[in-house]
């Protein structure tokens, strides 16, 4: 972590991240927890730094050379140098450095594009989701950007179990 004192950051404001190309899985899981994480599969370091600067995002990176850039060294952009290869440890590292970010599975952000998901009344999705899904589900959420529908199917329970495993640490389990 750089030299910015976490106590000086106003956590009542929205915390948002941008993840480098090596951290796609981390970005996806942080989004599942309701966090704002911008991610591009292909982005040059300069463009990532520009996004972080313009949108006041904290950079999540594994790139030890990128953090040598003046923007990071002078403290203009906050960052977390992810030291771990495995996803559970990456998530734990982010949460240990930013304890105030969201940890509950919220399904408020699209895992594909990071847009905010909106609730859709059941009647409005008829013919837009599989018939069996329509008949067995009552809650539907929608991404206006991707134009995809989501619902709490069996994968929802698997996601929650995975989340519990990923955050399997005494200080993070009581969320």
C-alpha positions, 0 to 999 in steps of 0.5 A: 500500500502506498503512503496515504493514511487510511484515516485521512480518507473520508469513507462516508464517500463512495469508494471505487476501484479500478483493477488491472488486467491481471485481476479480473476474478477479483473485480468480479467478486468485489462487484458481486459484493456490491462494490464499484470496480471498473475492469477492462480485459485490455488496457494500457497502464497509462489509460488505467492511470488516467481512469483512476485519476479522473474518476478518483478510483483506487487502483488494484494491481499486481504490477510492481512496475506500474506503481513506480509511476510518479502518480503513485509514488507522489500519492496522487493515486491511491493503490493496493499492490495485490501480493497474492496469487489466489483469489481468497487471499486477494479478497482478504487483502483488499478487505484488510486495507479497506474494512469499510467496503461492502462484503455482503452479497448484494447483487447490485452491480453487474459482474460483466460491466459494473453497471448498477442493476435494477429490480424488474417486476415479474410481469415485465420479464415474461417472454424475456427469461426462460419459461421455467425461470419465470414460473419458479422465480419472483425476483428479477434484476436487470442490467440496462447496459448489458441488457441481461436479466439475473435471478436468484437461482441455485447459483445464488446459494453457491455464490453465497457459500463461495463468498463465505469461504472467500472471507473465511477469517474470524474478523470477516465472517460476522458481516 
